[in-house]
């Protein structure tokens, strides 16, 4: 079992009653009040589809509860306490995200100790550890009933030529480009203006110059916005860099009239 440390869609859900499950970390109990299920690619091999069950301490919006990256960051940021079970033919994988551990705990078991039933588009059964266990220096225990519809994240079509043209006039896209220039030039004030308040606080710290050098070294070159989707005070950008060698997604939010970057993720082709 491995302890992972942090780095710098959607029609129906079943909401279980309050106090329906629990997560205990070093003696502190978190009520798991909402349980969801989804189908998605394996975290280790995107060609393999798996069923995931997520028990959380709060209700999650439809687009959030099927977004692995968003869930991961919510756990790292202390905004979510949850247990996720991934079910495959060989057994299960599991992960705990919590403000209590400021990271995630994860592992795998084979054969499947919970034997959840997957039929008729739903997952049913009971997840319950036999007894508390310890990983690293954290003692943990979880249990929760499962009766949830399996959701599937909507697949977005690739950006079209017209999307790239439209993105040139998007206020969110222009704000993102301005931030990229500020990062490239080491413009501290510009960077602070273009990111969310929590990240801005990190910028305004003695350690930031070293962090900035690292960010500049891995920042993709020649970034282009291929599509900008603005919905009220939120926006999502599809971007590419390095002549198409890198693709990414940028989540933005309007704060006090300004678009700021909340999160961006990149992958290499």
C-alpha positions in Angstrom: 0.0 0.0 0.0 1.2 3.5 -0.9 0.7 6.9 0.7 0.4 9.5 -2.0 1.5 13.1 -1.3 0.2 16.1 -3.1 1.7 18.0 -6.1 2.2 22.3 -7.0 -21.2 13.7 -15.8 -24.2 13.3 -15.0 -27.8 12.9 -14.7 -28.7 11.2 -11.4 -27.3 10.5 -8.0 -28.4 8.8 -4.8 -28.1 10.8 -1.7 -28.0 8.7 1.5 -29.3 10.0 4.8 -27.1 12.0 7.1 -24.7 9.9 9.2 -25.1 6.9 6.9 -21.4 6.1 6.9 -18.2 7.2 8.6 -14.5 7.8 8.1 -12.3 7.8 11.2 -8.7 9.1 11.0 -6.6 9.1 14.1 -9.7 9.1 16.3 -11.5 11.9 14.5 -14.8 10.9 12.8 -16.2 12.4 9.6 -19.8 11.5 8.6 -20.0 10.3 5.0 -23.4 11.6 4.1 -23.5 11.2 0.3 -22.5 8.2 -1.9 -22.1 8.3 -5.6 -20.9 5.9 -8.3 -19.4 6.5 -11.7 -17.8 4.6 -14.5 -14.4 5.9 -15.9 -11.0 4.9 -17.0 -8.5 3.2 -14.7 -6.1 5.6 -13.1 -3.3 3.3 -14.2 -4.5 2.4 -17.7 -7.0 4.6 -19.6 -8.0 1.7 -21.8 -9.5 -0.1 -18.9 -12.9 1.0 -17.7 -13.7 0.7 -13.9 -16.5 1.4 -11.6 -15.8 3.8 -8.8 -17.8 4.4 -5.6 -17.3 7.7 -3.7 -18.5 8.3 -0.2 -18.2 12.0 0.8 -19.0 14.3 3.7 -21.0 16.7 1.6 -23.2 16.9 -1.5 -21.2 17.3 -4.7 -22.4 18.9 -7.9 -22.9 16.6 -10.9 -19.8 17.8 -12.8 -17.6 17.6 -9.7 -18.4 14.1 -8.5 -17.2 12.5 -11.8 -14.1 14.7 -12.1 -11.2 12.8 -10.6 -8.8 15.8 -10.8 -11.3 18.2 -9.0 -11.9 15.7 -6.3 -8.2 15.2 -5.8 -7.6 18.9 -5.4 -10.5 19.4 -3.1 -9.0 16.8 -0.8 -5.6 18.4 -0.9 -7.1 21.8 -0.2 -9.0 20.5 2.8 -12.4 21.0 1.2 -13.5 17.3 1.1 -13.3 14.3 3.3 -14.0 11.1 1.3 -13.4 7.5 0.6 -13.3 6.1 -2.9 -13.4 2.5 -4.0 -12.4 1.4 -7.5 -13.7 -2.0 -8.5 -12.0 -4.2 -11.1 -11.8 -7.9 -12.0 -8.8 -8.5 -9.7 -10.1 -6.8 -6.6 -10.4 -3.2 -5.4 -8.3 0.0 -5.1 -9.2 2.5 -2.4 -8.2 6.1 -1.5 -8.9 8.4 1.3 -8.8 12.2 0.9 -9.1 14.4 3.9 -8.2 17.6 5.5 -7.1 15.5 8.5 -4.1 14.0 6.7 -3.5 16.9 4.2 -2.8 14.4 1.5 -4.3 11.1 0.5 -4.0 7.5 1.7 -4.4 4.7 -0.8 -4.0 1.1 -1.3 -5.4 -2.0 -3.0 -6.9 -5.4 -1.9 -7.4 -8.7 -3.7 -9.7 -10.4 -3.7 -12.5 -7.8 -3.3 -13.4 -7.8 0.4 -16.7 -6.0 0.0 -18.2 -7.8 -3.0 -20.5 -4.9 -4.1 -23.1 -5.8 -6.6 -23.1 -4.0 -10.0 -26.3 -4.6 -11.9 -29.0 -2.6 -13.7 -26.9 0.5 -13.8 -26.5 0.7 -10.0 -24.0 -0.4 -7.3 -25.3 -1.8 -4.1 -23.9 -3.3 -1.0 -21.9 -2.4 2.1 -18.3 -1.2 2.4 -17.0 -1.9 5.9 -13.5 -2.6 7.1 -13.1 -5.5 9.6 -11.1 -3.3 11.9 -9.0 -0.1 11.9 -5.7 -0.3 10.1 -2.6 1.9 10.0 -0.8 3.4 7.0 2.3 5.4 7.6 1.6 7.2 10.8 -2.2 7.4 10.3 -4.8 5.1 11.7 -7.9 4.8 9.5 -11.3 3.1 9.4 -14.3 3.5 7.1 -17.8 2.0 6.5 -20.8 3.1 4.5 -23.8 1.5 2.7 -23.9 1.8 -1.1 -27.0 2.2 -3.3 -26.1 4.6 -6.1 -26.7 5.0 -9.9 -23.6 4.7 -12.0 -22.9 8.0 -13.8 -20.7 8.5 -16.8 -18.8 11.6 -17.5 -19.8 13.4 -20.6 -17.2 13.2 -23.3 -16.5 16.7 -24.8 -15.9 16.8 -28.5 -12.5 18.1 -29.6 -12.2 21.9 -30.2 -13.1 22.9 -33.8 -11.5 25.7 -35.8 -14.4 28.0 -35.1 -13.9 27.5 -31.3 -10.3 28.7 -31.6 -11.5 31.8 -33.5 -14.2 32.5 -30.9 -11.6 32.1 -28.1 -9.7 35.1 -29.3 -12.4 37.4 -27.9 -13.0 35.5 -24.7 -12.3 37.6 -21.6 -11.3 34.5 -19.7 -8.9 33.4 -22.4 -7.3 36.8 -22.6 -6.9 36.8 -18.8 -5.2 33.4 -19.0 -2.8 34.6 -21.7 -2.0 37.7 -19.6 -1.2 35.4 -16.6 1.1 33.2 -18.8 3.0 36.4 -19.8 3.4 37.4 -16.2 4.7 34.0 -15.3 7.2 34.0 -18.1 8.4 37.5 -17.2 8.4 36.8 -13.4 5.9 39.6 -12.9 4.9 39.0 -9.3 2.0 41.5 -9.2 0.6 40.2 -12.5 0.7 36.6 -11.2 -1.0 37.5 -8.0 -3.8 39.3 -10.0 -4.3 36.2 -12.2 -4.7 33.5 -9.6 -7.1 32.7 -6.9 -6.5 34.2 -3.4 -5.0 31.1 -1.9 -2.4 30.8 -4.6 -1.8 34.6 -4.5 -0.9 34.2 -0.8 1.7 31.6 -1.8 3.1 34.0 -4.4 3.6 36.6 -1.7 6.1 34.5 0.3 9.9 34.3 0.5 10.0 30.9 -1.1 8.2 31.9 -4.2 11.2 32.9 -6.3 12.4 29.3 -6.2 8.9 28.0 -7.0 8.6 30.4 -9.9 11.8 29.0 -11.5 10.4 25.6 -11.3 7.1 26.7 -12.8 8.9 28.5 -15.6 10.9 25.5 -16.4 7.9 23.2 -16.9 5.5 25.8 -18.5 4.6 24.7 -22.0 5.9 26.9 -24.8 3.7 28.7 -27.3 0.4 28.2 -25.5 -2.8 28.5 -27.5 -6.4 28.6 -26.3 -8.3 26.2 -28.6 -11.7 26.7 -26.9 -13.1 28.9 -24.2 -16.4 28.0 -22.5 -17.7 30.7 -20.2 -20.7 29.9 -18.1 -21.7 32.7 -15.7 -18.8 33.3 -13.4 -16.9 30.1 -14.4 -15.0 29.2 -17.5 -13.1 26.2 -18.9 -10.4 26.6 -21.4 -9.0 23.9 -23.7 -5.4 24.7 -24.4 -2.3 23.4 -26.2 1.4 24.1 -26.1 4.7 23.0 -27.6 3.3 22.9 -31.1 0.5 20.5 -30.0 2.8 18.2 -28.0 1.0 19.2 -24.8 -2.7 19.6 -24.2 -4.4 20.9 -21.1 -7.5 22.2 -19.4 -7.8 25.4 -17.4 -10.6 26.1 -14.9 -11.2 29.8 -14.2 -13.5 31.8 -12.0 -14.6 35.5 -12.0 -13.6 37.2 -8.7 -14.4 40.8 -8.2 -14.9 41.3 -11.9 -11.6 39.7 -12.9 -11.0 36.2 -14.3 -8.5 34.2 -12.3 -7.1 30.7 -12.8 -8.3 28.2 -10.2 -6.5 25.2 -11.6 -4.8 24.0 -14.8 -3.7 20.5 -15.8 -1.5 19.4 -18.7 -0.6 16.1 -20.4 1.8 15.1 -23.1 0.7 13.4 -26.2 
